[in-house]
Every structure is written in C-alpha cells, then in structure tokens.
Amino acid sequence: MTSAQPQAQPVTFSLPSDRELRIERVFDAPRDRVFAAYTDPSLIPQWWGAETVVEEMDVRTGGSWRFLAHYPNGYDAAFSGTYREVTPPERIVQTFAIEGMGTTHVETITFEDLGERTRLTVTSLFDTTEQRDSIVASGAERGATETYARLEGLLANLAA
C-alpha cells in the first residue's frame, strides 16, 4: 500500500500595505504539526533551506533564536531574532534580522486550524517601503515557494 503524496498548494504572495509583505499557504497537516515544524529545533534544518544550523532557539515570549545557513554557491548568512509573542499553536510574533544587513523586521506568523489542514500566514512589517522592496527583489517569492515545498514534504513524513 502506498501513501498519498501531498497535493502541492499554491503560495499566495501579497503586499497589503506599503511596508508589509504577506505570504500564505495551506498545508495538508494539522495545526499542531505545522506549529511544531516552526518551533522544534531538530526540524528546522529539514525544511528551512540551505544547510541550516540552529545555533539558538528559545521558543518562548522573550526568548531568542539564531540560525546559520550555508548555501551551495558558497554564501553564508546568519539570521536571528527575538520572540515577542509565542501562543502555541496559534501565533508567533518575532523580530527577524539578516545579520550584516542592518535591518530588522517584525514577522507575525499565524497558524489557522482547518481541521486536518492548516493555513499558515506570515506577515512581515518593515520600517520602510525600500526595505520591503529589497527583500521582494532578492527573490522572496521563489524562496518561500521552495521552502514551503520542503516543509510540506517534512509534514508528510512526520505523518507517516
């Protein structure tokens, strides 16, 4: 007997205001599982992208996180932030910095329960339109699509 492959769901990418970027996707997994994929440091490297090392991940209001990523082209990057709010399994509000770029934005991540499915919405609020547009121009839509395809695969494996 073979298990059904997850249906690829589209990623919705929008600019709801002059300083916001919103990415939405429905996953074929219950909310608790999607929330765990975002908050379990052993799962992050399996879907986050590149070769990711979780250096720090204290998932609680006031806690902090830091990931190191090594890309196939030789580029290395560090990402970090502070958890402003963690409400399992519904919502995470965190700061997000790409170290060395000099900017930090605020991400609000919501996990909407759709029964055996979950709508994930990530809304990023930037200080300026230029900061937001720079992230968009850097390939954020393609990156989110690839990242969420990996996340869907991980969620399917966790269900098996």
VMD Tcl script that builds the backbone (N, CA, C; Angstrom):
set m [mol new atoms 480]
animate dup $m
set s [atomselect $m all]
$s set {name element resname resid chain x y z} {
  {N N MET 1 A 0.846 -1.179 0.000}
  {CA C MET 1 A 0.000 0.000 0.000}
  {C C MET 1 A 0.890 1.240 0.000}
  {N N THR 2 A 0.588 2.194 -0.824}
  {CA C THR 2 A 1.377 3.416 -0.879}
  {C C THR 2 A 0.578 4.550 -0.272}
  {N N SER 3 A 1.317 5.483 0.321}
  {CA C SER 3 A 0.626 6.629 0.908}
  {C C SER 3 A 0.438 7.699 -0.160}
  {N N ALA 4 A -0.599 8.472 -0.002}
  {CA C ALA 4 A -0.884 9.540 -0.956}
  {C C ALA 4 A 0.169 10.632 -0.826}
  {N N GLN 5 A 0.599 11.142 -1.959}
  {CA C GLN 5 A 1.546 12.249 -1.958}
  {C C GLN 5 A 0.776 13.526 -1.630}
  {N N PRO 6 A 1.409 14.460 -0.884}
  {CA C PRO 6 A 0.718 15.706 -0.582}
  {C C PRO 6 A 0.448 16.498 -1.859}
  {N N GLN 7 A -0.709 17.123 -1.922}
  {CA C GLN 7 A -1.076 17.976 -3.039}
  {C C GLN 7 A -0.279 19.268 -2.901}
  {N N ALA 8 A 0.396 19.682 -3.948}
  {CA C ALA 8 A 1.119 20.952 -3.915}
  {C C ALA 8 A 0.102 22.088 -3.834}
  {N N GLN 9 A 0.236 22.906 -2.850}
  {CA C GLN 9 A -0.667 24.037 -2.656}
  {C C GLN 9 A 0.039 25.309 -3.123}
  {N N PRO 10 A -0.702 26.239 -3.695}
  {CA C PRO 10 A -0.063 27.477 -4.138}
  {C C PRO 10 A 0.325 28.365 -2.953}
  {N N VAL 11 A 1.368 29.129 -3.164}
  {CA C VAL 11 A 1.784 30.145 -2.205}
  {C C VAL 11 A 1.186 31.461 -2.677}
  {N N THR 12 A 0.505 32.160 -1.785}
  {CA C THR 12 A -0.049 33.475 -2.103}
  {C C THR 12 A 0.905 34.518 -1.548}
  {N N PHE 13 A 1.333 35.393 -2.402}
  {CA C PHE 13 A 2.330 36.402 -2.079}
  {C C PHE 13 A 1.679 37.754 -2.326}
  {N N SER 14 A 1.602 38.627 -1.296}
  {CA C SER 14 A 0.932 39.914 -1.491}
  {C C SER 14 A 1.644 41.015 -0.713}
  {N N LEU 15 A 1.325 42.245 -1.081}
  {CA C LEU 15 A 1.864 43.446 -0.445}
  {C C LEU 15 A 0.675 44.245 0.086}
  {N N PRO 16 A 0.177 43.904 1.295}
  {CA C PRO 16 A -1.058 44.520 1.786}
  {C C PRO 16 A -0.943 45.997 2.146}
  {N N SER 17 A 0.266 46.490 2.387}
  {CA C SER 17 A 0.467 47.918 2.639}
  {C C SER 17 A 1.848 48.292 2.114}
  {N N ASP 18 A 2.194 49.561 2.232}
  {CA C ASP 18 A 3.475 49.995 1.664}
  {C C ASP 18 A 4.691 49.478 2.436}
  {N N ARG 19 A 4.492 48.876 3.607}
  {CA C ARG 19 A 5.622 48.338 4.380}
  {C C ARG 19 A 5.469 46.856 4.717}
  {N N GLU 20 A 4.439 46.200 4.170}
  {CA C GLU 20 A 4.187 44.803 4.524}
  {C C GLU 20 A 4.376 43.864 3.336}
  {N N LEU 21 A 4.766 42.657 3.689}
  {CA C LEU 21 A 4.844 41.536 2.768}
  {C C LEU 21 A 4.095 40.392 3.435}
  {N N ARG 22 A 3.168 39.767 2.712}
  {CA C ARG 22 A 2.395 38.662 3.288}
  {C C ARG 22 A 2.539 37.435 2.400}
  {N N ILE 23 A 2.818 36.311 3.055}
  {CA C ILE 23 A 2.940 35.032 2.366}
  {C C ILE 23 A 1.978 34.064 3.043}
  {N N GLU 24 A 1.121 33.412 2.245}
  {CA C GLU 24 A 0.148 32.454 2.783}
  {C C GLU 24 A 0.239 31.143 2.022}
  {N N ARG 25 A 0.023 30.068 2.766}
  {CA C ARG 25 A -0.041 28.747 2.125}
  {C C ARG 25 A -0.833 27.814 3.023}
  {N N VAL 26 A -1.620 26.950 2.417}
  {CA C VAL 26 A -2.344 25.913 3.153}
  {C C VAL 26 A -1.513 24.638 3.081}
  {N N PHE 27 A -1.343 24.003 4.237}
  {CA C PHE 27 A -0.603 22.744 4.325}
  {C C PHE 27 A -1.557 21.608 4.647}
  {N N ASP 28 A -1.285 20.453 4.072}
  {CA C ASP 28 A -2.085 19.260 4.316}
  {C C ASP 28 A -1.603 18.576 5.590}
  {N N ALA 29 A -1.723 19.295 6.697}
  {CA C ALA 29 A -1.291 18.788 8.004}
  {C C ALA 29 A -2.037 19.569 9.081}
  {N N PRO 30 A -2.307 18.921 10.211}
  {CA C PRO 30 A -2.982 19.630 11.299}
  {C C PRO 30 A -2.092 20.723 11.896}
  {N N ARG 31 A -2.745 21.692 12.496}
  {CA C ARG 31 A -2.063 22.872 13.030}
  {C C ARG 31 A -0.946 22.527 14.003}
  {N N ASP 32 A -1.159 21.579 14.918}
  {CA C ASP 32 A -0.119 21.232 15.887}
  {C C ASP 32 A 1.164 20.788 15.194}
  {N N ARG 33 A 1.028 20.045 14.102}
  {CA C ARG 33 A 2.209 19.546 13.392}
  {C C ARG 33 A 2.947 20.692 12.695}
  {N N VAL 34 A 2.210 21.619 12.088}
  {CA C VAL 34 A 2.845 22.754 11.413}
  {C C VAL 34 A 3.529 23.651 12.446}
  {N N PHE 35 A 2.862 23.883 13.568}
  {CA C PHE 35 A 3.459 24.698 14.628}
  {C C PHE 35 A 4.741 24.038 15.140}
  {N N ALA 36 A 4.723 22.727 15.314}
  {CA C ALA 36 A 5.918 22.004 15.777}
  {C C ALA 36 A 7.068 22.157 14.792}
  {N N ALA 37 A 6.779 22.140 13.502}
  {CA C ALA 37 A 7.837 22.301 12.498}
  {C C ALA 37 A 8.506 23.667 12.607}
  {N N TYR 38 A 7.757 24.666 13.065}
  {CA C TYR 38 A 8.290 26.013 13.250}
  {C C TYR 38 A 9.004 26.186 14.587}
  {N N THR 39 A 8.769 25.307 15.542}
  {CA C THR 39 A 9.280 25.540 16.897}
  {C C THR 39 A 10.196 24.449 17.431}
  {N N ASP 40 A 10.375 23.372 16.699}
  {CA C ASP 40 A 11.256 22.282 17.135}
  {C C ASP 40 A 12.606 22.450 16.443}
  {N N PRO 41 A 13.678 22.737 17.209}
  {CA C PRO 41 A 14.976 22.986 16.581}
  {C C PRO 41 A 15.530 21.804 15.791}
  {N N SER 42 A 15.064 20.600 16.060}
  {CA C SER 42 A 15.537 19.449 15.283}
  {C C SER 42 A 14.859 19.376 13.910}
  {N N LEU 43 A 13.726 20.054 13.744}
  {CA C LEU 43 A 13.003 20.029 12.467}
  {C C LEU 43 A 13.382 21.186 11.534}
  {N N ILE 44 A 13.782 22.307 12.093}
  {CA C ILE 44 A 14.098 23.495 11.281}
  {C C ILE 44 A 15.084 23.185 10.152}
  {N N PRO 45 A 16.219 22.520 10.414}
  {CA C PRO 45 A 17.181 22.276 9.327}
  {C C PRO 45 A 16.629 21.403 8.202}
  {N N GLN 46 A 15.556 20.691 8.455}
  {CA C GLN 46 A 14.996 19.799 7.445}
  {C C GLN 46 A 14.148 20.529 6.402}
  {N N TRP 47 A 13.777 21.783 6.694}
  {CA C TRP 47 A 12.938 22.495 5.732}
  {C C TRP 47 A 13.336 23.947 5.509}
  {N N TRP 48 A 14.118 24.521 6.388}
  {CA C TRP 48 A 14.349 25.965 6.335}
  {C C TRP 48 A 15.141 26.401 5.116}
  {N N GLY 49 A 16.006 25.556 4.638}
  {CA C GLY 49 A 16.742 25.903 3.433}
  {C C GLY 49 A 18.237 25.870 3.634}
  {N N ALA 50 A 18.942 25.777 2.515}
  {CA C ALA 50 A 20.403 25.678 2.519}
  {C C ALA 50 A 20.827 24.596 3.512}
  {N N GLU 51 A 22.027 24.688 3.999}
  {CA C GLU 51 A 22.462 23.835 5.108}
  {C C GLU 51 A 22.297 24.693 6.344}
  {N N THR 52 A 21.239 24.471 7.083}
  {CA C THR 52 A 20.908 25.316 8.221}
  {C C THR 52 A 21.329 24.656 9.517}
  {N N VAL 53 A 21.973 25.450 10.365}
  {CA C VAL 53 A 22.340 25.023 11.712}
  {C C VAL 53 A 21.579 25.921 12.681}
  {N N VAL 54 A 20.848 25.310 13.602}
  {CA C VAL 54 A 20.156 26.076 14.631}
  {C C VAL 54 A 21.153 26.292 15.763}
  {N N GLU 55 A 21.617 27.520 15.878}
  {CA C GLU 55 A 22.596 27.850 16.915}
  {C C GLU 55 A 21.907 28.122 18.249}
  {N N GLU 56 A 20.746 28.743 18.178}
  {CA C GLU 56 A 19.978 29.078 19.382}
  {C C GLU 56 A 18.508 29.102 19.009}
  {N N MET 57 A 17.657 28.577 19.905}
  {CA C MET 57 A 16.214 28.603 19.640}
  {C C MET 57 A 15.482 28.399 20.958}
  {N N ASP 58 A 15.172 29.507 21.615}
  {CA C ASP 58 A 14.474 29.508 22.897}
  {C C ASP 58 A 13.055 30.006 22.632}
  {N N VAL 59 A 12.175 29.072 22.255}
  {CA C VAL 59 A 10.841 29.424 21.770}
  {C C VAL 59 A 9.915 29.719 22.946}
  {N N ARG 60 A 9.943 30.970 23.358}
  {CA C ARG 60 A 9.069 31.485 24.414}
  {C C ARG 60 A 9.058 32.997 24.267}
  {N N THR 61 A 8.025 33.634 24.774}
  {CA C THR 61 A 7.980 35.086 24.730}
  {C C THR 61 A 9.211 35.625 25.451}
  {N N GLY 62 A 9.991 36.450 24.762}
  {CA C GLY 62 A 11.233 36.989 25.304}
  {C C GLY 62 A 12.467 36.177 24.942}
  {N N GLY 63 A 12.269 34.975 24.416}
  {CA C GLY 63 A 13.393 34.127 24.013}
  {C C GLY 63 A 13.984 34.612 22.694}
  {N N SER 64 A 15.102 34.020 22.314}
  {CA C SER 64 A 15.739 34.432 21.073}
  {C C SER 64 A 16.076 33.225 20.207}
  {N N TRP 65 A 16.412 33.511 18.958}
  {CA C TRP 65 A 16.763 32.462 18.005}
  {C C TRP 65 A 17.875 32.965 17.101}
  {N N ARG 66 A 18.673 32.009 16.584}
  {CA C ARG 66 A 19.729 32.334 15.620}
  {C C ARG 66 A 20.010 31.098 14.785}
  {N N PHE 67 A 19.948 31.275 13.457}
  {CA C PHE 67 A 20.220 30.195 12.511}
  {C C PHE 67 A 21.389 30.614 11.627}
  {N N LEU 68 A 22.241 29.662 11.302}
  {CA C LEU 68 A 23.328 29.873 10.351}
  {C C LEU 68 A 23.012 29.060 9.107}
  {N N ALA 69 A 23.189 29.659 7.947}
  {CA C ALA 69 A 22.870 28.973 6.693}
  {C C ALA 69 A 24.067 29.031 5.751}
  {N N HIS 70 A 24.371 27.888 5.159}
  {CA C HIS 70 A 25.428 27.801 4.150}
  {C C HIS 70 A 24.768 27.378 2.841}
  {N N TYR 71 A 24.902 28.217 1.825}
  {CA C TYR 71 A 24.256 27.976 0.540}
  {C C TYR 71 A 25.213 27.290 -0.432}
  {N N PRO 72 A 24.684 26.541 -1.401}
  {CA C PRO 72 A 25.524 25.815 -2.359}
  {C C PRO 72 A 26.507 26.705 -3.126}
  {N N ASN 73 A 26.160 27.980 -3.309}
  {CA C ASN 73 A 27.045 28.893 -4.040}
  {C C ASN 73 A 28.184 29.433 -3.172}
  {N N GLY 74 A 28.271 28.945 -1.916}
  {CA C GLY 74 A 29.336 29.377 -1.016}
  {C C GLY 74 A 28.961 30.532 -0.107}
  {N N TYR 75 A 27.788 31.110 -0.318}
  {CA C TYR 75 A 27.333 32.231 0.510}
  {C C TYR 75 A 26.912 31.719 1.882}
  {N N ASP 76 A 27.353 32.402 2.926}
  {CA C ASP 76 A 26.948 32.089 4.292}
  {C C ASP 76 A 26.150 33.260 4.845}
  {N N ALA 77 A 25.137 32.966 5.633}
  {CA C ALA 77 A 24.305 34.010 6.223}
  {C C ALA 77 A 23.889 33.594 7.622}
  {N N ALA 78 A 23.685 34.599 8.455}
  {CA C ALA 78 A 23.170 34.370 9.804}
  {C C ALA 78 A 21.864 35.143 9.937}
  {N N PHE 79 A 20.881 34.491 10.518}
  {CA C PHE 79 A 19.553 35.063 10.735}
  {C C PHE 79 A 19.266 34.979 12.225}
  {N N SER 80 A 18.658 36.030 12.781}
  {CA C SER 80 A 18.399 35.998 14.221}
  {C C SER 80 A 17.202 36.874 14.560}
  {N N GLY 81 A 16.730 36.688 15.789}
  {CA C GLY 81 A 15.615 37.492 16.247}
  {C C GLY 81 A 15.231 37.171 17.670}
  {N N THR 82 A 14.188 37.854 18.109}
  {CA C THR 82 A 13.638 37.681 19.450}
  {C C THR 82 A 12.157 37.360 19.316}
  {N N TYR 83 A 11.703 36.412 20.116}
  {CA C TYR 83 A 10.279 36.074 20.135}
  {C C TYR 83 A 9.544 37.101 20.989}
  {N N ARG 84 A 8.685 37.898 20.368}
  {CA C ARG 84 A 7.884 38.882 21.100}
  {C C ARG 84 A 6.627 38.254 21.689}
  {N N GLU 85 A 6.106 37.240 21.004}
  {CA C GLU 85 A 4.909 36.535 21.485}
  {C C GLU 85 A 4.939 35.116 20.940}
  {N N VAL 86 A 4.688 34.157 21.810}
  {CA C VAL 86 A 4.539 32.766 21.389}
  {C C VAL 86 A 3.261 32.250 22.031}
  {N N THR 87 A 2.262 31.951 21.208}
  {CA C THR 87 A 0.977 31.432 21.669}
  {C C THR 87 A 0.716 30.109 20.951}
  {N N PRO 88 A 1.200 28.989 21.541}
  {CA C PRO 88 A 1.018 27.686 20.883}
  {C C PRO 88 A -0.457 27.306 20.804}
  {N N PRO 89 A -0.884 26.688 19.753}
  {CA C PRO 89 A -0.244 26.510 18.447}
  {C C PRO 89 A -0.760 27.526 17.437}
  {N N GLU 90 A -1.082 28.735 17.915}
  {CA C GLU 90 A -1.811 29.705 17.094}
  {C C GLU 90 A -0.974 30.782 16.436}
  {N N ARG 91 A 0.065 31.273 17.158}
  {CA C ARG 91 A 0.689 32.509 16.687}
  {C C ARG 91 A 2.097 32.658 17.247}
  {N N ILE 92 A 2.965 33.217 16.407}
  {CA C ILE 92 A 4.309 33.617 16.813}
  {C C ILE 92 A 4.530 35.025 16.262}
  {N N VAL 93 A 5.017 35.920 17.109}
  {CA C VAL 93 A 5.455 37.237 16.654}
  {C C VAL 93 A 6.929 37.322 17.014}
  {N N GLN 94 A 7.757 37.607 16.006}
  {CA C GLN 94 A 9.199 37.623 16.245}
  {C C GLN 94 A 9.864 38.706 15.410}
  {N N THR 95 A 11.016 39.157 15.887}
  {CA C THR 95 A 11.836 40.000 15.037}
  {C C THR 95 A 12.660 39.087 14.147}
  {N N PHE 96 A 13.062 39.601 12.996}
  {CA C PHE 96 A 13.813 38.815 12.016}
  {C C PHE 96 A 14.885 39.716 11.431}
  {N N ALA 97 A 16.140 39.341 11.653}
  {CA C ALA 97 A 17.266 40.103 11.112}
  {C C ALA 97 A 18.121 39.199 10.243}
  {N N ILE 98 A 18.548 39.727 9.120}
  {CA C ILE 98 A 19.602 39.098 8.331}
  {C C ILE 98 A 20.859 39.836 8.769}
  {N N GLU 99 A 21.675 39.159 9.563}
  {CA C GLU 99 A 22.817 39.827 10.179}
  {C C GLU 99 A 23.749 40.401 9.111}
  {N N GLY 100 A 24.236 41.613 9.392}
  {CA C GLY 100 A 25.124 42.295 8.464}
  {C C GLY 100 A 24.401 43.208 7.493}
  {N N MET 101 A 23.079 43.114 7.435}
  {CA C MET 101 A 22.305 43.954 6.515}
  {C C MET 101 A 21.815 45.231 7.193}
  {N N GLY 102 A 21.838 45.252 8.524}
  {CA C GLY 102 A 21.458 46.461 9.236}
  {C C GLY 102 A 19.969 46.715 9.353}
  {N N THR 103 A 19.152 45.735 9.029}
  {CA C THR 103 A 17.706 45.919 9.155}
  {C C THR 103 A 17.094 44.742 9.902}
  {N N THR 104 A 16.039 45.052 10.607}
  {CA C THR 104 A 15.254 44.036 11.304}
  {C C THR 104 A 13.793 44.332 11.018}
  {N N HIS 105 A 13.035 43.294 10.718}
  {CA C HIS 105 A 11.597 43.489 10.553}
  {C C HIS 105 A 10.860 42.597 11.551}
  {N N VAL 106 A 9.571 42.822 11.670}
  {CA C VAL 106 A 8.740 42.051 12.594}
  {C C VAL 106 A 7.860 41.112 11.780}
  {N N GLU 107 A 7.903 39.833 12.138}
  {CA C GLU 107 A 7.073 38.818 11.486}
  {C C GLU 107 A 5.967 38.380 12.434}
  {N N THR 108 A 4.757 38.337 11.921}
  {CA C THR 108 A 3.634 37.748 12.636}
  {C C THR 108 A 3.242 36.498 11.862}
  {N N ILE 109 A 3.347 35.359 12.530}
  {CA C ILE 109 A 3.085 34.067 11.904}
  {C C ILE 109 A 1.840 33.489 12.557}
  {N N THR 110 A 0.804 33.229 11.762}
  {CA C THR 110 A -0.415 32.640 12.311}
  {C C THR 110 A -0.636 31.265 11.692}
  {N N PHE 111 A -1.187 30.390 12.510}
  {CA C PHE 111 A -1.457 29.005 12.143}
  {C C PHE 111 A -2.962 28.790 12.298}
  {N N GLU 112 A -3.705 28.877 11.197}
  {CA C GLU 112 A -5.166 28.768 11.241}
  {C C GLU 112 A -5.579 27.308 11.092}
  {N N ASP 113 A -6.331 26.829 12.064}
  {CA C ASP 113 A -6.791 25.440 12.093}
  {C C ASP 113 A -7.894 25.231 11.060}
  {N N LEU 114 A -7.620 24.355 10.096}
  {CA C LEU 114 A -8.611 23.988 9.080}
  {C C LEU 114 A -8.919 22.495 9.183}
  {N N GLY 115 A -8.923 21.978 10.409}
  {CA C GLY 115 A -9.142 20.551 10.612}
  {C C GLY 115 A -7.854 19.791 10.376}
  {N N GLU 116 A -7.816 18.987 9.336}
  {CA C GLU 116 A -6.597 18.240 9.000}
  {C C GLU 116 A -5.650 19.057 8.125}
  {N N ARG 117 A -5.982 20.327 7.938}
  {CA C ARG 117 A -5.142 21.239 7.159}
  {C C ARG 117 A -4.885 22.487 7.996}
  {N N THR 118 A -3.891 23.264 7.574}
  {CA C THR 118 A -3.526 24.486 8.290}
  {C C THR 118 A -3.214 25.587 7.291}
  {N N ARG 119 A -3.791 26.763 7.523}
  {CA C ARG 119 A -3.411 27.937 6.739}
  {C C ARG 119 A -2.323 28.668 7.527}
  {N N LEU 120 A -1.139 28.752 6.928}
  {CA C LEU 120 A -0.016 29.475 7.512}
  {C C LEU 120 A 0.045 30.843 6.853}
  {N N THR 121 A 0.068 31.892 7.662}
  {CA C THR 121 A 0.188 33.255 7.146}
  {C C THR 121 A 1.365 33.921 7.839}
  {N N VAL 122 A 2.309 34.402 7.047}
  {CA C VAL 122 A 3.467 35.126 7.573}
  {C C VAL 122 A 3.372 36.553 7.049}
  {N N THR 123 A 3.195 37.507 7.969}
  {CA C THR 123 A 3.131 38.914 7.599}
  {C C THR 123 A 4.369 39.598 8.152}
  {N N SER 124 A 5.172 40.160 7.263}
  {CA C SER 124 A 6.397 40.853 7.655}
  {C C SER 124 A 6.164 42.351 7.550}
  {N N LEU 125 A 6.479 43.068 8.633}
  {CA C LEU 125 A 6.342 44.522 8.672}
  {C C LEU 125 A 7.738 45.130 8.718}
  {N N PHE 126 A 8.056 45.930 7.707}
  {CA C PHE 126 A 9.368 46.556 7.572}
  {C C PHE 126 A 9.296 48.014 8.009}
  {N N ASP 127 A 10.448 48.592 8.319}
  {CA C ASP 127 A 10.497 50.001 8.709}
  {C C ASP 127 A 10.181 50.923 7.537}
  {N N THR 128 A 10.597 50.514 6.339}
  {CA C THR 128 A 10.393 51.359 5.160}
  {C C THR 128 A 9.934 50.516 3.970}
  {N N THR 129 A 9.346 51.194 2.998}
  {CA C THR 129 A 8.965 50.533 1.753}
  {C C THR 129 A 10.206 50.007 1.040}
  {N N GLU 130 A 11.294 50.767 1.104}
  {CA C GLU 130 A 12.529 50.362 0.431}
  {C C GLU 130 A 13.069 49.047 0.989}
  {N N GLN 131 A 12.999 48.877 2.306}
  {CA C GLN 131 A 13.454 47.614 2.910}
  {C C GLN 131 A 12.600 46.452 2.408}
  {N N ARG 132 A 11.294 46.647 2.417}
  {CA C ARG 132 A 10.398 45.598 1.927}
  {C C ARG 132 A 10.682 45.268 0.466}
  {N N ASP 133 A 10.811 46.298 -0.351}
  {CA C ASP 133 A 11.034 46.086 -1.775}
  {C C ASP 133 A 12.367 45.394 -2.047}
  {N N SER 134 A 13.356 45.655 -1.217}
  {CA C SER 134 A 14.657 44.993 -1.355}
  {C C SER 134 A 14.529 43.492 -1.117}
  {N N ILE 135 A 13.752 43.111 -0.112}
  {CA C ILE 135 A 13.527 41.684 0.174}
  {C C ILE 135 A 12.744 41.041 -0.973}
  {N N VAL 136 A 11.739 41.737 -1.467}
  {CA C VAL 136 A 10.954 41.213 -2.591}
  {C C VAL 136 A 11.862 41.008 -3.804}
  {N N ALA 137 A 12.706 41.999 -4.105}
  {CA C ALA 137 A 13.596 41.920 -5.267}
  {C C ALA 137 A 14.648 40.824 -5.122}
  {N N SER 138 A 14.965 40.445 -3.889}
  {CA C SER 138 A 16.005 39.429 -3.662}
  {C C SER 138 A 15.517 38.009 -3.941}
  {N N GLY 139 A 14.237 37.865 -4.274}
  {CA C GLY 139 A 13.719 36.536 -4.605}
  {C C GLY 139 A 12.891 35.905 -3.506}
  {N N ALA 140 A 12.261 36.716 -2.681}
  {CA C ALA 140 A 11.478 36.197 -1.555}
  {C C ALA 140 A 10.364 35.252 -2.000}
  {N N GLU 141 A 9.724 35.548 -3.105}
  {CA C GLU 141 A 8.611 34.698 -3.553}
  {C C GLU 141 A 9.112 33.306 -3.946}
  {N N ARG 142 A 10.173 33.257 -4.732}
  {CA C ARG 142 A 10.745 31.969 -5.125}
  {C C ARG 142 A 11.241 31.212 -3.887}
  {N N GLY 143 A 11.926 31.931 -2.990}
  {CA C GLY 143 A 12.441 31.297 -1.779}
  {C C GLY 143 A 11.340 30.717 -0.912}
  {N N ALA 144 A 10.250 31.462 -0.750}
  {CA C ALA 144 A 9.135 30.970 0.064}
  {C C ALA 144 A 8.494 29.751 -0.582}
  {N N THR 145 A 8.345 29.770 -1.898}
  {CA C THR 145 A 7.745 28.632 -2.598}
  {C C THR 145 A 8.590 27.377 -2.402}
  {N N GLU 146 A 9.905 27.507 -2.546}
  {CA C GLU 146 A 10.804 26.361 -2.365}
  {C C GLU 146 A 10.817 25.883 -0.914}
  {N N THR 147 A 10.869 26.827 0.016}
  {CA C THR 147 A 10.896 26.484 1.442}
  {C C THR 147 A 9.627 25.752 1.849}
  {N N TYR 148 A 8.481 26.246 1.400}
  {CA C TYR 148 A 7.224 25.625 1.805}
  {C C TYR 148 A 7.000 24.284 1.125}
  {N N ALA 149 A 7.597 24.067 -0.035}
  {CA C ALA 149 A 7.547 22.732 -0.651}
  {C C ALA 149 A 8.327 21.744 0.219}
  {N N ARG 150 A 9.491 22.170 0.730}
  {CA C ARG 150 A 10.255 21.300 1.640}
  {C C ARG 150 A 9.477 21.054 2.928}
  {N N LEU 151 A 8.827 22.098 3.454}
  {CA C LEU 151 A 8.044 21.948 4.677}
  {C C LEU 151 A 6.897 20.967 4.457}
  {N N GLU 152 A 6.218 21.049 3.324}
  {CA C GLU 152 A 5.123 20.113 3.024}
  {C C GLU 152 A 5.639 18.679 3.025}
  {N N GLY 153 A 6.808 18.454 2.430}
  {CA C GLY 153 A 7.398 17.116 2.426}
  {C C GLY 153 A 7.718 16.623 3.822}
  {N N LEU 154 A 8.272 17.497 4.648}
  {CA C LEU 154 A 8.571 17.126 6.033}
  {C C LEU 154 A 7.288 16.783 6.784}
  {N N LEU 155 A 6.258 17.599 6.624}
  {CA C LEU 155 A 4.992 17.350 7.319}
  {C C LEU 155 A 4.398 16.009 6.906}
  {N N ALA 156 A 4.509 15.666 5.633}
  {CA C ALA 156 A 4.008 14.364 5.162}
  {C C ALA 156 A 4.809 13.228 5.798}
  {N N ASN 157 A 6.125 13.391 5.896}
  {CA C ASN 157 A 6.963 12.361 6.523}
  {C C ASN 157 A 6.649 12.201 8.004}
  {N N LEU 158 A 6.356 13.311 8.679}
  {CA C LEU 158 A 6.025 13.238 10.106}
  {C C LEU 158 A 4.717 12.490 10.338}
  {N N ALA 159 A 3.824 12.536 9.348}
  {CA C ALA 159 A 2.527 11.863 9.471}
  {C C ALA 159 A 2.647 10.361 9.243}
  {N N ALA 160 A 3.692 9.952 8.540}
  {CA C ALA 160 A 3.853 8.534 8.166}
  {C C ALA 160 A 4.209 7.668 9.367}
}
mol reanalyze $m
mol bondsrecalc $m
mol representation Tube
mol addrep $m
